Amino acid sequence: MKFWSKITQTLTPYIPGEQLNKTGIIKLNTNENPFPPSPKVIEKIKKCVGSQLKKYPDPESSELKNSIANFYGIETNNVFIGNGSDEVLAHAFMAFFKDKKLYFPNITYSFYPVYCKLYEINCQTIPLNKKLEIDINPYLSLDGNIIFPNPNAPTGIGMNLDAIEEILINNPNNLVVVDEAYIDFGGKSAVELTGKYKNLLIIQTFSKSRSLAGMRIGFAIGNAKLIEGLMRVKDSFNSYPLDRLAQAAGKAAIEDKDYFEYTCDEIIKNREWTMSELKIRGIDFLPSKANFIFVKLEDAENMYKKLKARKILVRYFKKTLIDGYLRISIGTKEEMEILVKNIDQIMGV
Ligand SMILES: *Cc1c(COP(=O)(O)O)cnc(C)c1O
C-alpha cells in the first residue's frame, strides 16, 4: 500500500487469543482470571462515573502509584504506570533497548519480537533447554540487554530468585527486564532485588492476578532513573495513558489484598487439581507456576479443534518446538471439571 511507510510494510503484528464472547463458551485461551474483579473495584468505578469524566485524568496516576508503592514497600519514584503491561513493555523497548542487541528465550512471549520490529531493535533468541526451561548459563556475561518473563510464557515454568540474581550480577552493564505477568500464582517476585540492582526492571500487570484485563493497567518497578527514562518516553507519546476509571479501579484492586490473595489461592488450587487429573490420565504437562498449564498431547491441534467444537477454547501455537502442546488457562473449578470430562470423552475413555 503506497501510503504505508517502509516500516509499516515490514511489520508482523502480534495476534492475541480469540475473544469469542458468545454465551456458553468456556474460555481458557487468554489467561484471563475466571473471578470477577473485587466488589470494591466495581463499587469504586461506579462512584467515578459522573460529570468529572469531562476532565482529563491525573497524567501520573499518582494515587495508584502510591498504592502500588505501599503494597510493595517501595517509593513512588520507583513505580511507572502504563495502559496495560504491553504498553509498559513497548515504552521499555523504546527507552532502553534501541542501542544494543536484545536477548530473549526462543520460546517466550511472542510480543517481544514484534516490538523489536517496530522499534528496529537487533534481537537474538537463546534456546530453552531440553526440558523447556530457561537455562541461565547462556545469559551470563552477554553483550546486550535481556528480557524474559518469570514464569515464562507459554511454558509456565518459573525461575528462582537466585538464578535471576546471578544473571544480574553477571550483566552489570546490561539491563535485565523481568516480565512478571504471572508471578502472583506461586512464583517469587524479584521486586525485592530492585533496591540492590540498578540494572533490573520488573514489569507487572493487573490483567491476570487482579481480574482487570478489561481495564488495561500495567506497571514497572525499578531504580528511579529507569522510571524517569520510561516517563520521558511516555510523555513523548501519550500524557494520559490511564483514564479516570482505570486509575480508581487499579487503586481499589491493589488495596483489596484479601480478595487478591483469596482468588490467587483458588486458582493455584484449581491448577494443582487439574494437573493431578491430567497425571492420573497419563497426560504430560510442564510444571506450572502460572494461571495456565502447558499440556503435551499426541495431536495437540486436533485436541484444540475438538475442544473448540465442544465450546471449550484453549490456545494452540502452530510453531516449531511447541506445536505439540496446548496452553490451557486455569478457570473455575467447575470449568476445569468440564474440561477434564470433555478430554476424557474426546480420548474415548
Ligand atoms: C498477558 C501478558 C502481558 C500483557 O498484559 P497486559 O497488561 O494485559 O497488556 C505481558 N506479558 C506477558 C508474558 C503476558 O502473558
Residues whose N, C-alpha, C, O or C-beta is under 5 A from the ligand:
A	BS01	LIG	G84 S85 D86 Y109 P149 A153 D179 A181 T205 S207 I217 G218
